[in-house]
Amino acid sequence: MPELKIIKIEGEPVDSTVVDHPSEMERKIRAGGNRWRIVVELTWDVTAEDITPRWMGDTDEDFANRAWYRIRESLNAIIGKGRPFAHWHLIKRAHRCLELD
């Protein structure tokens, strides 16, 4: 059987949290509120089925919002609750954007 040699490397770690046990680190994260977010921008097209007027004075944004509700189930299927995201939030209603593909 090969001999096991244990060595000690002298010095202090740069960040003392690095040496925390994983369960202790998890406790610290949860104590601070374990919810994280990023902002993602999605783009979609308004199609003919979205531009049927429903109310007097419908605007382009109304049609874009209807298109959003049309594609919402597809978005839920990709990133819906429990897959692995807790929630998704709509930060800003539909507005025009310029894409330079």
N, C-alpha and C positions, 0 to 999 in steps of 0.2 A: 504494500500500500504506500503511495507517495506521501511524503511528509508535508503537512500543512504549516505554512509560515505566515504568521500574522504580523503585519507591519503597521506602524503608526506614522502618519504624515503630520508633521508639526505645522502649526499656523491656525489662524482663526478664519472661519468662513466669512465671506464678504457680507452676506445677508443671513442673519441668524434664523430666519424663517425657513431657509432651505433645509435645515436639519430637523424640522418638526416631523413627527410621525404623521403618516397620511390621515389617520383618524383625527389627530389634533388639528391639522390643516383644514379638514372638512368641517370641524366644529367652528373654527374661526370664520370660514367662508359663510356658513349658514347663519352664524350670529350677526353678520353684517348684512344679511338679506341676500339670498342666493338667486337673484333674478338679474339677468344680463340682457342687453339689447344692442342692436346695430340698426341703422336706418338703411333700408334697401329701396331703391327706386325701381318701379315696374312700369313698363309701357305696354299699351294695348291699342288695338284698332277699333274704331266705331264702324260697324257694318250696317247694311241696309235694314236689318231686323231691329237695330237699335234706334233708328230715326223715325219711328212712327210717333207722331205728336200725340201726347196724352192730355196736355193742359194748354190753355191759351198762354202764349208767351214762352213756350219751351225754348231753351237756349242750347247752344252747342254743349255746354257743360252738363245740362240735363241728359242729353243723349249719351255723352261719355260716361256719366254715372250709371245709366241703364246698361251700357256695355260692360261696365265694371261688375254689376250684379250678374250679368250673363256669364262672365268668366270666373266669378268668385268660387264656385264649386270646384273648378279645376285648381285654383290656388289652394283651397282647403285640402284637396287630395294630396297636394305636394307638401305643404307646410302646416297643415291644420293641427289643432290641439292634440298633443300626445304623439306627434310624429316628427321630431322629438321636441317641438316647441310648445311652451305652455300656452301662449296666446300670440296673436298678431294684432297690431294696432294700425288703424288708418290715421296717419299724421296730418295729411292734407287732402282735401277733396280733389277731384279730377281737375286738371288744368293742362293747358297746352305746353308742349316741350319741343325743343329742336334737337333732333338726333342727326349727328354727322357720321353716318356709316361709311 
